Amino acid sequence: MASFAVVFSHFAMLLLSVLPSGSSLSLDYYEKTCPGVDFIVNKAVKSAAYKDKTVPAGLLRMHFHDCFIRGCDASVLLNSVGNNKAEKDGPPNLSLHSFFVIDNAKKELESYCPGVVSCADIVALAARDAVVLSGGPTWDVPKGRKDGRISKVSETIQLPSPSFNISQLQQSFSQRGLSLDDLVALSGAHTLGFAHCSSFEGRIRNFCPASNVDPEMNPSFAASLRNTCPVNNKAKNAGAYMDTSSTTFDNNYYRLILQKKALFSSDQALLNFPKTKNLVYKFASSKEAFNRAFVNSMIKMSSITGGQEIRKNCRAVN
């Protein structure tokens, strides 16, 4: 029992150091109003992931894309209405999927504790569960986010692009109160999932007048990607897995960067600055170091808040 107290005390100290001062989030936010929230969300994620192994990557990416626009307020879940096109219909978000998992969890929560749990908290919990189900670390998710009422397709331009260089990445993250340490740790989420040809095509042909292929990409790897993504590609879902163990949460992503086998320019760019380069080497050599850093940065990112209400339906404002 004493060892549990020590572990919990250590986590509480970590949480205090990560959460922004004045944060309204807490670990026991639903303790009296909806104590089964973690179990219900976890059940929805497990059920979906059992049927479709791409669900965890989808949920993790959904959380990132939500938090980077207006904070973690579930604005990415809102459907377009009338003349207002929502974030969901922006080019970077067209490949987001697994929204039904959030809907399923919300439906059950509304019958168990109506009007209490925000869609934003469901997304944050589902992202954690997605990592755990994929073999990654677990953590207690601080709760108490509110759902936003605004979602604009024009704001999706704020999402970091796969073609960003290290300066652009640093600026994007720092605008959200995230450090270079957070940048490298959170980029490790690319250990899960799939990328369409359009997100890396500029690296494998017509890169620049002096070189057809990005010189920072392994030539044989580039050749295999050109076979996967031929010129005038007609296959809608053509692309490549983010790493060689794309459904397992591990540190393989960092090893691939060191082998010049990362898909995105933004991944390879992590080697172009001393601090981020050192972290890539550190995480490539230690899964434990990566897991610790990832948890720390996930708690920090998911604590960027910005909503105003508790939606009854995650796809529409009240």
Salt bridges, closest charged atoms under 4 A:
ASP38 OD2 - ARG128 NH2 2.95
ASP38 OD1 - LYS143 NZ 3.46
ASP103 OD2 - ARG315 NH2 2.65
GLU108 OE2 - LYS43 NZ 2.97
GLU110 OE2 - LYS106 NZ 2.93
ASP121 OD1 - ARG145 NH1 2.55
ASP129 OD1 - ARG128 NE 2.75
GLU155 OE1 - ARG70 NE 2.79
ASP181 OD1 - LYS275 NZ 3.16
ASP182 OD2 - LYS300 NZ 2.82
GLU201 OE2 - ARG205 NH1 3.30
ASP214 OD2 - ARG203 NE 2.88
ASP267 OD1 - HIS190 ND1 2.84
GLU309 OE1 - ARG149 NH1 2.68
